[in-house]
């Protein structure tokens, strides 16, 4: 994708602003500056800071991370991209106490997303929260209640909803280019290294491990868990389906118009020997509702071969098939003839930042609102619960709750460290 310059930004912001909502603008409407605090700076957080700094009127007042190494990385990224000289702090609550901060970017691990969003909304801050926006099914309603009470803007980091190419695919599907869309198959294929954790006498110098765990009850530190491998352990992460599958599932829901499922199954396994991860490395999740089906396949130990890329979706309709990936899409009629090919792709990272800035400044509607993010995250949680309880789940398509299965419903929520439960931070 070509870089977005200031003129393109202003044009896109104006277009986004035309779709207004009740979301509030900045406390000082005469100012176009947006002051951020960044929470979680090691990888995605620093990437987001760099992207937001491409656009005018953005500055960072704080970088927050309990790991001094990640903190230094975030501070350097912002300084190198003309974002000012923010203050580095370990505890994000320091930034929330500052009335000059307009918004929090939460790129901390999954177990932090709900607590940080609730606390930020209670402090009057807008929030950009990474996917999956919840770590458990229960957290979704708590987050939505907090956002509604505060009236703050909350954008979820499912950025493909802001991609012009994916928006074009959505529009074509709505217009019936392949008839009624009844089936969506999606996949994420990645050859990740095996997980090998090791016992340690304690966390490394510079890491406040208790603060890193935050809402999660204490667990002994193990070498190899940070900075990324927490994804594959239930205590902090949601496996590959919550890490990357949520992007594909979100788009499949969008195209099929499936709010919540009525039946969920998950056939998953840990196939690669010697890998210590808890979450499965090979997964097929299936969601049914109202005569429509979504399938997601994930492999965490094998690269793509026959497919065009590691990320993709295939939509089947009554009159044809639409195949889409981050590099473009193809439309086939019922006779399997190619009728359209678009090789202009893009995942929407820049546009998603523009959309959030427009929402904060003028009350424009966000492209990935919290309620949609919570639904897509819930799809991931339900698949994981089905896998962990060894069965098929019957769910209420209005609430998403699991019917007549007490064992499965015990995984709807989790235990929190005293004083850190999301509802206690609001």
Phi, psi and omega in degrees: 000139178291146178300147179266121180267182184299318181297316178297321178300311183296322178295314180295321179296321179294319179296318178296321181294341179293336178264081187276157176223189181276003182297138185283155174268189180296157178301327177250092186296341181286343181260136178263357180289142174238121182257123185254154159244133179258126178245115184092099192244001190290309187233277183299324180299313178294325176298315180295318178302315180298321180290314180298328182286356174287344189249150186293150174079015181254133174217158178244126178264335184217146162239127187237122177197134180286352179254118183299330179293315177293323179301314179298322179296315180296317179298320179292318179302315182291317178297320181290343182245029173059039179261014180089195181239079183292162176275134177265124179224154179278323186258119184295340181296336175299317179292324181294336179283349184271116182293346180279348178278126180269325190211150176250130167262116180257102175243024175287170178302162188307322185292351179264342194300314182291311183299316181293320180294315180298314181296319181294316178299318180297331179273003178082022181258144168286160187223132164250110185246133181290162178278159340293141188290347176232154175262336175225164179297321184297328187294336184302313182292323178298317179294315182295322177297318181295317179295320180293318179299320186277335186071016181277157175282131173231119177248133178266145186281038170268077195289344180294341175294343178260357181288126177304323180294314179291327175296324176295318177299316179300315180296318178297320178296318179296327180281355175087030182299332175238026182077206178282125182277120185247341190216135176228127175244134181224163183206156171218116185240128185205133177268095180265150177292151178294153182269129177226101177268152180227142176297148181220154178293337180172174180292159179292159177301138179095352179253119172272091188291326177296318178292322176301320179288324174051248183293340182278133176304153185303136169227148178298141178290139174231134178296136181102350180287317178258151010267354190233333191286354173303336180306330190259021178228130189301331185297332183233331188238186183228018180073185184293329180294325177277335182282309181235330180301330181301328178297311182291317179298321178301316180290322177298317176300317182300312182289317182280346183070033181264110179288300181218151182276167172246351177210133180226131172229154180214114177256107187220157182208163169254102190264325185283125181293148172078009179263128187271003182297150174275322184283153183291152176258356181219115191221139166231114178251139183231132180234130179237140175197124173056041179078014177234155184221139171241134177236133173236131177244132177229133172234127181253013182223012184213132179281161179295148179233291181280330181286160183292335181194177182288342180240132178188166178217148176229118181254127179252125178241176182290346182231015178158192185224141177236122181246128186222141172219182185293347181257003179144191182211163177226142178243129178240144176276183184295339178271012178068021178269137178289123180248343178199140174225128178238118183255019174261114185249211180126138184264354172088017182301309182295315182297328179292321176296315178302316182298318179294316179300319178295321180294319180292319185284320192232356182086015176300153178290138175279149181282335180235075183292161186299321182296321177291320178298322179293322178295314180295321175296322180298322175305317179294316180298319181296320177296317179297320178295318177300316178298315185286339179255359171071031181206184177265139182256133168263126186234156178279116183290354176269320183248341184083354182290153185275132183272134166052044181211080182301323180297318179291321181292340176293341177266005178293330184233185177213169171276142179244153171298132181309132180088355184244359178301141184307319182293340179280345183263358181263000000 
